[in-house]
Amino acid sequence: MNTGSDREADESASSEPAAEEVHVSKAPAFIKARRSLHLSWQVGVFIVGLAVIGAGVAMLVLPGPGWVAIFAGLAIWATEFAWAHLVLRWTKRKVTEAAQKALDPKVRRRNLILTSAGLAIAAALIGFYLWKYGLVLPWNLKDQ
């Protein structure tokens, strides 16, 4: 039976912000039931996440969506490891803050001015190079 003090405790618990949730493995129940199988599962998840992150790092210098792959690998790790879950949550918060900051009119105006100035300088340098040396296409090069 619920007494008055129990109801008060329930009401005070519901009015407080939710406590930090404990990270729970996303592995199927039959895998979590056996320690060696669960450890093997975690090793597999770690290797797959590491491979995806490695591919993402490679794609930072090669063609491809490098940062997307890195975050995907981190999300794979976050299914099993609490530290990766915390890093992923921190990263999401920082990306959201950066997106909000980028939408600020003052920052946006500054970014547009700097981009325009950079493009104007690049166009002037390219124009000077073409005026000085001209445009020689690779198939028009003569062996010397």
N, C-alpha and C positions, 0 to 999 in steps of 0.2 A: 504494500500500500504506500502511496505517495504521501508523505507528510508535508506540512507547510515549509519546513526547512529544506526538504528535498526540492520542492518546487522553486524556492528562492535560489538555491544553488544552480538548478537547471537554467533559470532565467538569467542569472549573472554570468553563467558560462556562455550562453548564447549571445549576450550583449557584448562580450569581449571579442576582439579580433581573433580570427582563427589562428591557432598555434601553427608553427611551421610543420608542414606535413613530412612524415618520415618517407624517405625514398624507398620504394619497393621494386624489386626486380620484376621486369616484364616477361620473364621466362614462363613457359607453360607450367602448370602445377606439377605434372609428372616429372619434369626436369628439376624443379625446386625441391621435390621430395627426396632426391638422392644427391648427397653432397658431391660426390665425384662427378656425376653428370652435370650438376649445376656449375661446378668449377670449369669443366670442359666447355660448357655453354658460354661462360664468361670469357674464357680464353678465345673462343671463336668470335664472339662479339668484339673483343678488343682487336683481334687481327683484321676483321672486316672494317671496323672503324678506322684503324691505322692505315689500311690500304686506301680507303676513300680520302682520308686526309692527305696522305702522300700524293695521290693523284691530284688533289686540289692544289697542293703546294707546287707541283709540277706545272699545273695549268696557270699559275700566276705568271710564269714566264713564257709558257706555250699557249697556243689558242685554246680557249675553253673557259667555262665559268668557274674559275679557281675558288673564289670566296664562297660560292654556293656549295661546292663540293666540300670545302673545309667545314662549313656549318652543318652540312649533312652528316659528315663523319662524326662531328661532335654530338649530333642528335642520336646517332647510332650508339655511341658510347653512353649517352645519358639514359638509355633504356636499362642499363645494368649498373652504372657506377654513379654514386651520389656526387662525387667531386665534379664529374662531367655535367651532371644536371645543374649544379650550382654555377659552373662556368657558362653554360648555355643560357641560363636565366639572366646572369649578369650581362652577357653579350646582347641578349634581346633588349634589356633595359637600356643599355648604352646606345644601341642602334636606334631605338625609339627616340631617345633624347636627341641624338644627332639629327634625326629626321625633323623633329620639331624645331630645332635650332636653325636648320637649313630653310625652313619655311618662314622664318622671321623676316619681315620686309627689309630691315636694315641689312641683315646678313645677305639676303638675296640680291639686293641692289649692289652691295660691295662685290659679290661674286660675279655679277654681270659686268660690272665696270672692269674688274681685273681680267676677266675672260676676253672682253672686247679689246683691252689694251694689249694683251698677249697675242691675240690674233692679228692686230694691226702691226705689231713689231715683227711677227713671223712673216706676214705678207710683205713688209718692207724689205726684210732680209732676203726672201726668195726673189723678189723683184730685182734687188741689187745684184744677186748672183746671176740671174738670167740676163740682165743687161750687160754684165761684165763678161760672162763666159758663154752665154747663149744656151740653147737647149740642144743637146746631142743625144739622140736616142741610141740605145745599146746596139741596135742592128745597123746603125750608121757609123759605128766606130771603125777606124782603119787601123790595121796592124802596124805597129811602128818598129 
